[in-house]
Amino acid sequence: MHKGTIAKKLFYAFVTIMIVLVFNYILFRVLPGDPLAMMMRNPKATPEMIEGIKHFYGLDQPWHIQFFTYFKNMFAGDFGTSFVFKAPVIQVVAGRILPTVLLVGLAEIIAILVGIVIGVLAAWKRGTRLDVGTLGFSLITYSVPTFWLGMIMIVIFCVGLHLFPTSGMFTPGKSFISTGAMLHDLVKHMVLPVLTMSLVLIGEYALTMRNTLIDVLSEDYITTARAKGFRERYVLTKHALPNAMLPMITIIAINFGFIVAGAIQVETIFSWPGLGRLMYEALSARDYPLLQGIFLLVTVCVIVANVLADITYAYIDPRVKN
Amino acid sequence: MMRWNMKIKKLKEFLKIALNNKMALVGMVTLLFFILLAIFGPIFFPFSTMEFGEVEDILLPPSAEHLLGTDDMGRDILANLISGARISLLIGGVATAISMGIGTLIGIMSGYFGKGIDNLLMRFTDFFLVIPWLPLMMVLAAILGTSLWNIIFVIGITGWAGTARVVRSQTLSIKERQFVERTVSIGASNTHIMVHHILPNVFPLIFANTVLVAAVAIVSETTLSFLGLGDPATASWGMMLHYAFESGATSARAYWYYLPPGICVVMVVLSFTLLGYAFDEILNPKLRGR
């Protein structure tokens, strides 16, 4: 890709992040129902206490200085102190990143692989029962709320079959004799959240793969390849698939927001100790600094991931280079 | 007026094709069923839905008296389900209207004026397109407070970006057509052209886009309510699932509690999705026969 285009994309991403920061600032300070207003509604609060709180949050400063301080803090990674955990937000958040990455990463990999396989089969056996089934499956999983699917999973596999634990990452209070035993426990806890998360994603990947592959298979160069006498399997894997993979990258990138939504619901249902669950906890306790911190972190991650996907796409597809 | 009449005629043709499409038909019938249920249901089931029942009424399985059993507060689930249809469709409908309004306005202005305005509006749209929608809604709802109209507002204001993009690209192509050029040459104002010439021509596209936005709006309402951001004074399907989860209906095996609201949500969203898929096929002849 042209260097200028990359620079432009990076610049736009930077602008978007700046808008998110400003938006975040306005949201938590100007709109009604901000945490300070709630604190000040407390009838026991004396004027001195209110002044003290105002001074503590820097609210007695002129707005442009407040604004500047806010930006400075954000870039220094200072997101304030969590009301509930009584610890710096950044510290609370940091402890929850790994479980989410583990859950989302595994679910995403499974969903992409299975989605591609199903999509290719559906396109290849177009019009058969398999194809119709794929379409039906995709439309249904698209329509099922993620959290409800999680509830159904719990009912079937935990309450009904007693196969897996319903919540958490490890059995609470259990001490493990070996790393193997610990991993075994972790896997048992992971199966259902990962399965739920992948099920929601597979449908869309399969459908996208199927539609683009059908498009590609109708191209002239495929007919040419067939006319040359290549075997069907060879045409499919060497000529059609590499081209059909391109839109998958776009879909995966567009899906990041959707994945975040899925993670919040799945982690809430299965009490998975990740960022999504933390966001739910922050929300329930109206822990505004924590909520704000997670919101910023997640949003910036999604924006960065989108830019990376954009650049990867241009790097792989020579047509975009020019 | 002429132009609109023509469009309505086209819309009728469109509906005719839609009725011949199996997917669209299933979607429309299901949707119609839920709309009728929402309008007339409460007449046939005059249970007071928010009133708590007696202690002996708690979590009763389905019976002749309570066709779908009762919830953890002794309320009749069927009655709640019907009033939930009202709330869920109301939220879905109004939020969709807000999203479509903003999306159409920004899309047409962006495409029609082009240049700086286009650039500015599209950056703004990209912002809404790229930031993860659920955290945004959660933050907005948490700050605004949980009332029915706040939920509608939050869903409406976050769901328009896709529509704006689609409308913009269509406007770009319509703008270049001759009749627009002619209208400009006889001195029509920008507003006149946008309202009377561009809007009727992007209308079919907006119509097809609406069902997809509506599907997202309904899912959003359910998810927000489930996460505890719903209006506690209303019995939407999402609120029912919220209470079902919080009261441990899953481990109590109270299937009559956690299944019906979920099935209703899936059916409504699925019917919108089917309609969207069918409309896409009808509007893009390239996809036909896939």
Interface residues (C-beta under 8 A of the other chain):
Chain A: Y12 V15 T16 I19 V20 L27 F28 L31 P32 G33 D34 L139 I140 Y142 S143 V144 P145 T146 F147 W148 M151 I152 I154 V155 C158 V159 T166 N211 I214 F256 G257 V260 A261 I264 Q265 T268 I269 M279 Y280 L283 S284 R286 Y288 L291 Q292 I294 F295 V298 T299 V302 I303 N306
Chain B: R123 D126 F127 V130 I131 P132 W133 L134 P135 L136 M138 V139 L140 A142 I143 L144 G145 A215 V219 T222 T223 F226 L227 G228 L229 L241 A244 F245 T250 S251 R253 Y255 Y258 G262 V265 V266 V269 L270 T273 L274 Y277 R290
